[in-house]
Amino acid sequence: MLTQRHRNILQRIVDAYIHRGEAIGSKKLSQMDGLDFSPATIRAEMALLENMGYLERDHVSSGRRPTPMGLRFFVDALLDRTPLSDRDKKQIIAACTHGDNMEQTLTEVSRVLAAMTPNACIVRLPRMLDVVIHRVQLIELSREGEAGVRILALVVSESGHLKSRVIHLQTQLRQKDLDEFADYLSREMRGKTLAEVKKRLQRELEQGEQMFHDLCRNLLESSVLQASQDPLIVNGRMNLFGFAGQGGISPKELARLRDLFYVLEENRKLIHLLEACDKLDGVSLFIGSENGIVPDHSCSVVAAPFFGPRDLTPGAVGVLGSVRLDYAHVIPLVDFTARVLGALLTERSLPEYS
């Protein structure tokens, strides 16, 4: 159990580490406002905090810095979040309302958050996995003689989302045939998910009328009936050099950056981490070893899910940086961004944030 004195000392050590990247000794701590203790008393308390696992040091005569356990206690129990300014809110809302589609919007959100933090920003797009079909429409675009016909396939979900693809058919179907088959598909597939629709089309391909086989095969192969993948938008990679240290990059820091850049490019670990946020409430913090991203546990991720209509899986927005993240600023930024995105996707009123 930490005493109030322990808490005061730990808070100042973490502040010094986050904002200046330095380990700090008892003499320097004794000169800070609000710590009216002798260097000897502070040194003894720091030794206790080290024994309890909250602090560490490189060698006997060096100052202390927080361990991941110390950072976690600081964030959970001692952190005072910085209120968002009106300017911050306006920047986030402007980013969340930018662009003509979801991917453009979230790309702008990641760019703005990367600049505001400044760290790398990661966004996982919502996925249309369990889309429930409302209507199918097939429209003839052009006829190409013996080469066949080009058609536009439209699939509309119950929530109004539209997917469309141009398909080239070898058969000579007329618009009347396309309308009849589209009406049939709409009746048979209304209320079913993409997976169920694909099974039904497979049966049509095996047992249905020969004239529609080419159409069924093309619909099955087309991305119009494919579930979205797990695209990850990343911005602000170069910001990661900002916490690599001053006066050049050491071989150790270069190896750390290499590991981080690999994770950002390969992105499977990040997607898995962001998926974990879907089951949690509000902002999640993964400090050091808690995220399992890089071997030396030198980075942290602050992330939050955002939710849209019921046929979209949740998306997630996060900031990735050093364990020295400015948590007091980053946490409210990520929280507000996720809540604005959720409100816009579900057409709720925008949230307030003090």
LOVOSE-289641 format. One record per residue: x, y, z of N, C-alpha, C in turn; residue in one letter. Coordinates in steps of 0.001 Angstrom, whole numbers, padded with zeros to 6 digits, always signed. Example, Ala and Ser with C-alpha at 12.3 -4.5 7.8 and 13.67 -1.06 7.14 Angstrom:
+013190-005690+007800+012300-004500+007800+013200-003300+007800A/+012850-002250+007080+013670-001060+007140+012900+000030+007870S/
END
This chain:
+000849-001196+000000+000000+000000+000000+000884+001244+000000M/+000699+002110-000977+001517+003305-001072+000974+004410-000166L/+001881+005032+000580+001498+006179+001399+001384+007420+000516T/+000841+008500+001073+000745+009743+000313+002127+010257-000071Q/+003116+010041+000824+004479+010463+000507+005009+009681-000701R/+004759+008363-000713+005169+007548-001863+004538+008076-003150H/+003264+008380-003067+002539+008858-004246+003117+010171-004755R/+003410+011100-003845+003964+012395-004245+005318+012227-004925N/+006144+011360-004356+007467+011128-004937+007345+010455-006302I/+006514+009408-006382+006339+008693-007651+005789+009608-008732L/+004821+010462-008378+004235+011352-009374+005285+012282-009974Q/+006171+012818-009160+007189+013740-009660+008244+013015-010487R/+008565+011798-010107+009528+011029-010895+008949+010702-012273I/+007676+010309-012323+007040+009997-013603+006933+011253-014465V/+006538+012377-013869+006449+013638-014626+007790+013983-015261D/+008881+013864-014467+010210+014176-014993+010580+013229-016129A/+010213+011965-015989+010551+010975-017010+009757+011213-018295Y/+008464+011493-018174+007622+011698-019353+008031+012952-020117I/+008257+014046-019411+008470+015333-020078+009926+015616-020415H/+010873+014977-019711+012285+015251-020007+013084+013987-020312R/+012478+012835-020117+013152+011589-020435+014313+011260-019523G/+014306+011810-018321+015450+011630-017446+015096+010872-016173E/+016069+010115-015707+015974+009555-014359+016299+010682-013384A/+015799+010607-012184+015947+011717-011249+016390+011203-009887I/+017258+011990-009227+017798+011596-007940+017121+012286-006776G/+017481+011865-005567+016832+012383-004360+017118+013861-004133S/+018318+014329-004458+018650+015738-004241+017775+016645-005091K/+017597+016287-006346+016769+017095-007243+015310+017066-006803K/+014853+015910-006362+013477+015800-005886+013236+016665-004658L/+014219+016736-003768+014051+017508-002529+013912+019000-002803S/+014323+019443-003988+014242+020857-004340+012915+021228-005011Q/+012059+020237-005242+010784+020494-005909+009737+020989-004917M/+008853+021845-005406+007775+022354-004565+006896+021209-004096D/+006486+021256-002838+005556+020282-002302+006200+019056-001708G/+007529+018932-001833+008240+017811-001218+009164+018361-000124L/+008629+018559+001046+009396+019160+002140+010071+018076+002974D/+010886+017263+002297+011605+016197+002973+013087+016324+002626F/+013913+015803+003475+015352+015827+003229+015705+014842+002128S/+016858+015066+001448+017289+014099+000438+017419+012687+000998P/+017857+012569+002277+018010+011232+002871+016659+010535+003012A/+015633+011295+003447+014294+010715+003580+013758+010297+002220T/+013921+011160+001241+013438+010849-000115+014187+009642-000680I/+015483+009586-000424+016275+008458-000931+015773+007134-000343R/+015426+007156+000947+014912+005941+001592+013562+005526+001003A/+012709+006518+000755+011394+006213+000171+011535+005702-001271E/+012487+006271-002014+012733+005797-003379+013219+004351-003379M/+014026+004009-002388+014500+002622-002279+013331+001673-002027A/+012392+002108-001179+011207+001285-000937+010386+001123-002211L/+010197+002223-002949+009438+002157-004207+010129+001243-005216L/+011447+001262-005206+012184+000368-006095+011982-001088-005685E/+012041-001352-004400+011838-002722-003911+010432-003226-004226N/+009464-002311-004245+008082-002698-004539+007823-002841-006036M/+008791-002442-006863+008654-002626-008308+008175-001416-009070G/+008059-000253-008412+007552+000942-009086+008653+001759-009754Y/+009903+001615-009283+011028+002383-009816+012160+001433-010191L/+013068+001934-011034+014263+001182-011399+015385+002167-011681E/+016596+001666-011747+017748+002505-012081+018774+001673-012820R/+019653+002370-013571+020646+001671-014388+021803+001148-013541D/+022200+001924-012542+023291+001487-011667+023126+002146-010305H/+023965+001777-009350+023779+002154-007957+023703+003662-007762V/+024541+004420-008469+024619+005860-008225+023692+006688-009112S/+022916+006040-009974+022056+006798-010888+020724+007130-010228S/+019994+008072-010851+018652+008380-010396+017679+007282-010789G/+016449+007423-010323+015418+006430-010634+014488+006922-011730R/+013902+005946-012419+012841+006210-013372+011742+005173-013136R/+010531+005435-013625+009436+004492-013365+009562+003213-014184P/+009157+002123-013614+008988+000872-014346+007617+000902-015030T/+007331-000062-015920+005961-000144-016457+004907-000240-015361P/+005225-000920-014271+004297-001005-013142+004083+000374-012518M/+005169+001154-012415+005049+002507-011890+004240+003407-012802G/+004453+003263-014113+003674+004039-015079+002195+003659-015011L/+001924+002378-014878+000532+001931-014804-000152+002506-013562R/+000529+002486-012415-000060+003045-011197-000279+004543-011365F/+000680+005221-011981+000548+006660-012219-000691+006962-013057F/-000859+006225-014163-001995+006479-015060-003321+006158-014374V/-003358+005074-013614-004614+004638-012997-004993+005463-011767D/-003997+005930-011007-004303+006513-009694-003878+007968-009523A/-002920+008438-010299-002357+009760-010035-002546+010767-011167L/-002934+010296-012318-002963+011160-013504-004103+012168-013455L/-003782+013415-013729-004791+014459-013936-004877+014727-015435D/-005994+014359-016035-006141+014565-017475-006228+016053-017806R/-005585+016434-018897-005630+017821-019351-006951+018076-020064T/-007753+019064-019627-009013+019339-020336-008747+019724-021784P/-009594+019249-022678-009448+019620-024087-009849+021075-024288L/-009043+021770-025052-009376+023157-025392-010436+023174-026486S/-011091+024305-026658-012053+024446-027756-011366+024230-029096D/-010124+024664-029190-009374+024496-030440-009153+023015-030731R/-008785+022244-029684-008619+020794-029860-009914+020156-030351D/-011022+020503-029709-012312+019915-030086-012666+020241-031527K/-012455+021507-031925-012788+021917-033293-011929+021173-034307K/-010641+020972-034008-009768+020229-034918-010246+018793-035093Q/-010617+018177-033990-011061+016778-034055-012377+016663-034813I/-013331+017535-034504-014634+017483-035187-014466+017746-036681I/-013588+018702-037038-013341+018982-038456-012757+017758-039153A/-011838+017062-038488-011254+015849-039080-012298+014759-039233A/-013176+014629-038244-014190+013567-038258-015296+013827-039281C/-015395+015028-039786-016410+015358-040789-015785+015626-042152T/-014523+015256-042308-013803+015477-043559-014006+014290-044500H/-014046+014563-045807-014049+013488-046794-015428+013025-047212G/-015455+012286-048324-016703+011820-048916-017069+010397-048499D/-016141+009690-047867-016441+008334-047421-015675+008043-046137N/-015954+006891-045552-015397+006570-044242-013876+006499-044267M/-013310+005913-045318-011857+005760-045354-011161+007118-045444E/-011695+008023-046260-011124+009366-046338-011202+010074-044983Q/-012350+009932-044329-012532+010569-043028-011519+010054-042016T/-011384+008738-041929-010507+008158-040925-009035+008390-041251L/-008700+008525-042521-007337+008901-042894-007024+010303-042382T/-007975+011220-042527-007778+012580-042024-007717+012593-040496E/-008551+011790-039851-008515+011699-038383-007136+011238-037918V/-006593+010224-038574-005281+009709-038162-004192+010747-038390S/-004295+011519-039473-003295+012566-039748-003340+013658-038687R/-004550+014083-038342-004703+015169-037372-004260+014728-035978V/-004658+013535-035555-004255+013059-034226-002748+012854-034145L/-002141+012380-035231-000686+012208-035232+000004+013550-035041A/-000545+014596-035659+000052+015929-035515-000210+016527-034140A/-001370+016241-033553-001728+016839-032265-001003+016191-031098M/-000571+014921-031230-000045+014253-030038+001410+014575-029657T/+002435+014714-030483+002635+014117-031798+003267+012732-031660P/+002589+011742-032198+003043+010360-032187+002456+009686-033418N/+002600+008395-033525+001935+007671-034605+000477+007455-034221A/-000401+007589-035195-001831+007345-034968-002258+006155-035806C/-003021+005253-035188-003494+004059-035875-005022+004021-035804I/-005647+003691-036927-007104+003595-036988-007472+002303-037686V/-008325+001511-037050-008869+000317-037694-010254+000642-038201R/-010454+000481-039509-011756+000784-040094-012801-000221-039646L/-014036+000231-039439-015127-000727-039189-015270-001654-040390P/-015727-002863-040150-015864-003845-041220-017323-004245-041393R/-017725-004393-042635-019085-004825-042941-019097-006352-043044M/-018988-007017-041893-018920-008480-041894-020299-009129-041914L/-021177-008650-041086-022494-009267-040956-023577-008386-041584D/-023267-007896-042765-024226-007064-043484-025501-007864-043748V/-026627-007272-043444-027916-007915-043714-028483-007318-044996V/-028742-008177-045966-029149-007725-047301-030598-007238-047299I/-030819-006120-047986-032179-005619-048189-032612-005774-049645H/-031695-005467-050556-032096-005478-051967-030875-005706-052857R/-031100-006389-053989-030085-006579-055012-030604-005966-056306V/-029733-005247-057009-030133-004654-058285-029039-004897-059314Q/-029431-005240-060533-028501-005515-061626-028858-004610-062801L/-027904-003803-063241-028175-002793-064272-027227-002995-065452I/-027799-003115-066650-026979-003247-067854-026296-001914-068159E/-024970-001969-068360-024212-000760-068690-023932-000666-070187L/-023478-001763-070772-023167-001731-072209-023135-003146-072759S/-023424-003260-074035-023358-004544-074717-022146-004531-075628R/-021450-005664-075688-020201-005734-076430-020259-006835-077478E/-021412-006941-078126-021580-007931-079190-021388-009331-078684G/-020597-010104-079421-020341-011495-079037-019542-011600-077740E/-018862-010487-077352-018015-010516-076156-018832-010510-074869A/-020120-010203-074945-020953-010251-073757-021507-008893-073356G/-021727-008724-072059-022379-007523-071547-021724-007110-070223V/-021637-005800-070014-021145-005267-068740-022343-004817-067922R/-022377-005253-066642-023488-004854-065784-022945-004261-064475I/-023798-003486-063836-023478-002940-062519-024290-003716-061486L/-023597-004356-060551-024267-005100-059483-024305-004232-058230A/-025496-004023-057682-025688-003206-056482-026260-004083-055374L/-025663-004005-054186-026174-004710-053016-026404-003678-051923V/-027655-003543-051482-028021-002558-050464-028336-003288-049161V/-027715-002840-048054-027965-003463-046761-029189-002836-046105S/-029667-003460-045032-030845-002946-044332-030601-001578-043709E/-029331-001281-043399-029034+000031-042813-028734+001079-043874S/-028839+000695-045148-028667+001667-046227-027284+001709-046841G/-026345+000877-046368-025033+000840-046980-025117+000195-048361H/-024333+000741-049275-024378+000309-050665-023007-000196-051087L/-022982-001380-051706-021768-001886-052341-022074-002089-053813K/-021138-001728-054667-021377-001848-056107-020096-002278-056809S/-020258-003073-057858-019130-003497-058684-019614-003707-060115R/-018717-003420-061060-018998-003683-062475-018555-005104-062784V/-019444-005863-063435-019185-007273-063746-019308-007475-065256I/-018396-008234-065818-018450-008560-067248-018974-009980-067424H/-020077-010135-068179-020695-011440-068410-020477-011882-069849L/-020242-013169-070010-020086-013730-071350-021448-014028-071981Q/-022459-014223-071146-023787-014548-071663-024516-013285-072124T/-025520-013473-072984-026251-012341-073560-027555-012072-072804Q/-027462-011820-071514-028660-011500-070732-029150-010098-071066L/-030494-009950-071118-031113-008639-071344-031501-008015-070000R/-031820-006713-070038-032190-006029-068799-033398-006692-068153Q/-034343-007195-068994-035512-007878-068463-035083-009110-067655K/-034111-009882-068182-033602-011054-067457-032915-010637-066157D/-032148-009553-066224-031444-009068-065040-032427-008618-063961L/-033487-007936-064377-034505-007467-063413-035185-008645-062729D/-035547-009657-063534-036223-010825-062957-035324-011546-061949E/-034040-011696-062315-033133-012407-061419-032834-011572-060167F/-032709-010249-060337-032466-009371-059189-033648-009402-058231A/-034891-009400-058791-036090-009490-057932-036103-010815-057176D/-035729-011876-057871-035677-013197-057232-034643-013205-056106Y/-033441-012680-056387-032403-012634-055366-032838-011790-054166L/-033482-010653-054440-033931-009776-053355-034935-010486-052457S/-035870-011211-053061-036872-011940-052261-036214-013041-051437R/-035323-013794-052080-034715-014946-051427-033676-014556-050371E/-033057-013393-050556-031898-013054-049725-032157-011919-048744M/-033324-011324-048821-033635-010235-047895-033565-010740-046451R/-032849-010016-045604-032714-010387-044205-031588-011363-043921G/-030869-011789-044967-029765-012732-044783-028429-011986-044782K/-027411-012596-044175-026078-012014-044136-025329-012350-045426T/-024188-011693-045622-023382-011966-046808-022994-013439-046896L/-022659-014020-045762-022256-015431-045769-023409-016320-046242A/-024625-016030-045783-025792-016809-046189-026116-016598-047662E/-025938-015362-048132-026189-015046-049540-025227-015833-050432V/-023967-015889-050037-022975-016591-050844-023288-018087-050921K/-023766-018658-049835-024165-020072-049856-025328-020287-050819K/-026287-019359-050800-027453-019488-051685-027046-019361-053153R/-026135-018437-053426-025659-018272-054797-024890-019507-055262L/-024164-020127-054362-023443-021343-054715-024421-022439-055117Q/-025545-022527-054402-026573-023511-054772-027182-023175-056127R/-027415-021878-056371-027946-021465-057678-026981-021841-058798E/-025681-021675-058506-024674-022009-059506-024688-023507-059816L/-024972-024313-058824-024960-025767-058994-026283-026318-059520E/-027404-025653-059155-028708-026249-059456-029632-025341-060269Q/-029326-024070-060366-030231-023122-061008-030184-023169-062527G/-030897-022225-063136-030976-022187-064602-029611-021892-065211E/-029307-022555-066315-028004-022445-066973-027702-021002-067384Q/-028706-020255-067818-028469-018905-068329-027948-017948-067248M/-028160-018322-065968-027708-017438-064890-026416-017930-064220F/-025853-019024-064713-024654-019569-064088-023484-018580-064131H/-023279-017961-065292-022168-017011-065432-022347-015832-064476D/-023582-015366-064339-023873-014254-063433-023598-014658-061984L/-024084-015839-061577-023859-016297-060200-022374-016454-059901C/-021638-017009-060856-020212-017213-060643-019493-015872-060487R/-019846-014901-061310-019215-013589-061231-019578-012851-059940N/-020832-013012-059503-021225-012383-058239-020448-012985-057068L/-020265-014301-057088-019522-014964-056019-018065-014514-055998L/-017483-014315-057167-016072-013938-057244-015857-012444-057041E/-016908-011659-057215-016789-010209-057108-016668-009771-055657S/-015967-008666-055434-015817-008129-054081-017116-007525-053550S/-018144-007448-054394-019419-006910-053920-020016-007788-052822V/-019650-009068-052816-020128-009969-051767-019004-010430-050843L/-017872-009725-050894-016762-010062-050014-016809-009179-048781Q/-016608-009780-047613-016510-008994-046386-015251-008144-046450A/-015342-006948-045916-014184-006066-045872-013082-006710-045052S/-011855-006405-045410-010722-006908-044653-010525-006045-043412Q/-009347-006093-042831-009041-005348-041616-008064-004230-041935D/-008432-003289-042786-007459-002268-043151-007092-001417-041937P/-005815-001133-041837-005320-000304-040751-004713+000952-041358L/-005179+002104-040932-004631+003373-041384-003596+003827-040373I/-002411+004173-040851-001337+004625-039966-000820+005968-040455V/-000683+006907-039541-000098+008205-039856+000870+008592-038758N/+001836+009435-039103+002756+009962-038100+003927+009067-037766G/+004302+008186-038703+005436+007295-038411+006688+008074-038045R/+006939+009180-038752+008166+009940-038512+008188+010567-037125M/+007024+010733-036504+006998+011267-035141+007711+010345-034157N/+007808+009062-034510+008457+008108-033612+009936+008428-033422L/+010529+009163-034375+011922+009566-034196+012056+010608-033090F/+010938+011240-032731+010975+012290-031717+011308+011780-030336G/+011035+010493-030060+011364+009979-028742+012592+009061-028765F/+013348+009122-029876+014527+008269-029981+015738+008855-029269A/+015597+010063-028721+016703+010663-027992+017326+011802-028769G/+018039+012645-028065+018692+013799-028670+020140+013432-029032Q/+020696+014199-029954+022105+014031-030279+022400+012782-031092G/+021496+012397-031961+021718+011224-032786+021030+010002-032232G/+020949+008975-033056+020247+007742-032689+021268+006656-032405I/+021196+006098-031229+022106+005022-030839+021706+003735-031543S/+022611+002756-031623+022243+001461-032224+021038+000823-031535P/+020941+000949-030198+019812+000384-029470+018513+001066-029867K/+018548+002407-029973+017345+003145-030361+016961+002841-031804E/+017972+002669-032670+017705+002334-034065+017030+000976-034175L/+017474+000017-033370+016847-001314-033372+015412-001224-032889A/+015166-000391-031886+013815-000202-031365+012902+000393-032427R/+013397+001406-033133+012608+002025-034205+012341+001037-035331L/+013347+000232-035648+013166-000769-036702+012042-001732-036338R/+012028-002169-035065+010968-003068-034611+009598-002404-034710D/+009515-001135-034320+008239-000429-034358+007751-000238-035788L/+008668+000136-036682+008267+000343-038076+007816-000976-038699F/+008454-002066-038315+008026-003369-038824+006606-003678-038361Y/+006315-003413-037093+004977-003650-036552+003947-002809-037289V/+004273-001553-037577+003337-000668-038256+003087-001113-039695L/+004091-001677-040335+003919-002136-041713+003204-003485-041748E/+003591-004393-040873+003016-005735-040868+001608-005728-040283E/+001390-004912-039240+000113-004496-038629-000773-005584-038013N/-000405-006869-038131-001259-007913-037571-001375-007782-036047R/-000235-007508-035392-000258-007349-033937-001116-006165-033520K/-001040-005079-034291-001824-003892-033949-003312-004152-034130L/-003679-004845-035190-005090-005177-035406-005619-006023-034252I/-004829-006998-033838-005227-007852-032711-005393-007018-031438H/-004476-006074-031224-004548-005214-030035-005790-004338-030070L/-006073-003758-031245-007247-002885-031364-008546-003675-031241L/-008537-004920-031688-009731-005752-031528-010049-005996-030061E/-009008-006038-029225-009226-006230-027785-009997-005055-027186A/-009884-003887-027800-010598-002702-027293-012109-002835-027448C/-012554-003628-028431-013991-003754-028688-014746-004273-027466D/-014069-005072-026674-014721-005703-025522-014589-004862-024256K/-013860-003741-024346-013613-002901-023181-014399-001608-023292L/-014590-000955-022173-015396+000266-022141-014493+001481-022149D/-014690+002376-023119-013918+003615-023146-012490+003411-023614G/-011598+004246-023087-010202+004239-023507-009444+003104-022821V/-008622+002404-023599-007757+001352-023054-006301+001777-023208S/-005500+001467-022196-004071+001748-022234-003305+000445-022186L/-002325+000324-023083-001455-000847-023117-000026-000327-022975F/+000515-000426-021775+001807+000179-021447+002897-000880-021455I/+003945-000628-022257+005104-001518-022255+004752-002948-022578G/+005034-003851-021639+004833-005284-021870+003361-005652-022029S/+002433-004762-021647+001005-005071-021748+000539-005196-023201E/+001267-004559-024131+000814-004612-025523+001520-005684-026346N/+002694-006132-025921+003389-007204-026624+003796-006866-028038G/+003982-005575-028335+004264-005166-029713+005736-005317-030059I/+006613-004770-029220+008050-004846-029492+008742-005549-028328V/+009855-006233-028599+010493-007067-027570+010948-006313-026324P/+011397-005045-026484+011938-004347-025315+010869-003579-024529D/+009593-003745-024920+008469-003152-024181+008604-001631-024030H/+009106-000983-025085+009413+000447-024982+008302+001356-025487S/+007157+000793-025877+006106+001647-026424+004782+001427-025695C/+003920+002401-025833+002572+002341-025266+001551+002629-026354S/+000352+002107-026162-000764+002375-027069-001956+002829-026234V/-002542+003947-026647-003790+004436-026050-004852+004331-027134V/-005916+003576-026899-006889+003303-027964-008303+003238-027413A/-009268+003481-028292-010683+003394-027916-011495+002954-029121A/-012536+002148-028920-013395+001733-030026-014433+002801-030342P/-014943+002766-031563-016114+003582-031899-017102+002695-032646F/-018377+002956-032417-019422+002053-032882-020360+002767-033843F/-020751+002039-034907-021687+002566-035878-022954+001741-035919G/-023594+001661-037081-024809+000839-037219-024519-000627-036919P/-025579-001394-036697-025405-002764-036223-024762-003693-037247R/-024753-003309-038532-024106-004185-039499-022645-003810-039747D/-022102-002933-038906-020683-002621-038942-020032-003122-037659L/-018907-003817-037795-018142-004127-036598-017515-002829-036099T/-017156-002766-034820-016572-001521-034311-015257-001183-035004P/-014996+000102-035140-013676+000565-035520-012914+000905-034252G/-011675+001351-034407-010898+001760-033239-009891+002817-033670A/-009632+003739-032766-008645+004786-033016-007649+004769-031864V/-006367+004913-032192-005365+004846-031140-004129+005663-031461G/-003350+005907-030432-002065+006597-030559-000980+005662-030045V/+000073+005514-030832+001202+004659-030474+002440+005527-030326L/+003149+005339-029231+004378+006086-029016+005213+005446-027929G/+006162+006192-027441+007006+005726-026351+006182+005521-025088S/+006739+004752-024139+006092+004671-022830+006066+006036-022159V/+006820+006988-022698+006827+008361-022196+005727+009208-022831R/+004685+008584-023324+003549+009335-023863+003053+010374-022853L/+002593+011498-023379+001935+012496-022528+000497+012026-022303D/+000336+011071-021386-000957+010423-021170-002058+011421-020817Y/-001713+012461-020072-002718+013436-019637-003370+014136-020821A/-002640+014270-021927-003164+014926-023131-003727+013910-024117H/-003019+012785-024286-003393+011800-025307-004700+011092-024961V/-004898+010729-023700-006100+009983-023323-007382+010751-023650I/-007522+012030-023233-008758+012738-023592-008912+012975-025096P/-007799+013128-025823-007890+013290-027277-008463+012042-027940L/-007945+010879-027560-008421+009623-028138-009877+009375-027735V/-010193+009623-026474-011556+009413-025979-012554+010273-026745D/-012258+011548-026891-013169+012470-027568-013312+012102-029042F/-012190+011754-029687-012232+011378-031105-013127+010166-031325T/-012977+009151-030489-013798+007935-030629-015273+008255-030425A/-015578+009128-029471-016983+009435-029209-017593+010287-030321R/-016797+011176-030913-017299+011953-032055-017554+011041-033251V/-016613+010144-033544-016799+009212-034668-018036+008346-034460L/-018231+007842-033240-019406+007029-032951-020695+007816-033112G/-020687+009065-032660-021881+009903-032779-022217+010181-034240A/-021210+010447-035051-021454+010748-036466-021926+009513-037225L/-021353+008347-036906-021751+007114-037598-023182+006708-037267L/-023620+007021-036057-024967+006619-035640-025927+007811-035602T/-025439+008961-036099-026256+010171-036216-026794+010632-034863E/-025958+010474-033819-026292+011047-032520-025715+012455-032450R/-026124+013225-031442-025545+014560-031253-024114+014421-030775S/-023271+015393-031121-021871+015335-030780-021682+015454-029271L/-020659+014772-028718-020451+014802-027270-019819+016095-026810P/-020059+016423-025555-019357+017505-024894-018137+016901-024222E/-017120+017708-024004-015941+017228-023297-015278+018393-022599Y/-015179+018302-021270-014543+019371-020503-013126+019011-020134S/
END
